[in-house]
Amino acid sequence: MESKLYVGNLSYSTTEEDLRTLFTQAGTVASVALIKDRDSGQSKGFAFVEMSNQAEAEKAISMFNGFQLGQRELKVNLARPREERGGFGNRGGNRGGHRPQRGGGKRY
């Protein structure tokens, strides 16, 4: 089973070390990944914490979902698998190809 957790609603000043210290209270932390903007390096306000097993992940959820950290209420749940993204040229949705019709349809 999964032991990777999504941790959301983080203060932008929260560090990976802050998260590691906090989640160690629930068990062994295998990894911490604070997600940052690739251009600015600024935190995006969420992270992924991987616990060593499912039981510790569940304990961390019960301990820290709704927990106040830096005057923010954490959202902690099992991480969902990353959704597949389209290949090159598929950014932004409907570029090229069929475009949805705008307005009221055909005009006579």
LINBELBEL-V133658 format. One record per pair of residues at least 6 apart in sequence whose ideal C-beta (glycine too) atoms are under 6 Angstrom apart, sorted by the first residue. I is the first residue (numbers start at 1). GAP is how many residues later the second one is. Records with the same first field share a line. If there is no record, write none. Layout:
I: GAP ; GAP
//
This chain:
1: 53
2: 76
3: 47 ; 48 ; 50 ; 51 ; 54
4: 44 ; 46 ; 75
5: 44 ; 52 ; 71 ; 74
6: 71 ; 73
7: 40 ; 42 ; 69
8: 38 ; 67
9: 63 ; 65 ; 66
10: 35
11: 59 ; 61
12: 31
16: 16 ; 18
19: 13 ; 28 ; 30
20: 9 ; 12
23: 6 ; 26 ; 37
26: 30 ; 33 ; 34 ; 37
27: 24 ; 29
28: 24
30: 20 ; 22
31: 19
32: 17
33: 15
34: 9 ; 13
35: 9 ; 11
36: 7
37: 7
48: 31
51: 6 ; 9
61: 15
64: 10 ; 12
65: 11
66: 7
67: 7
//
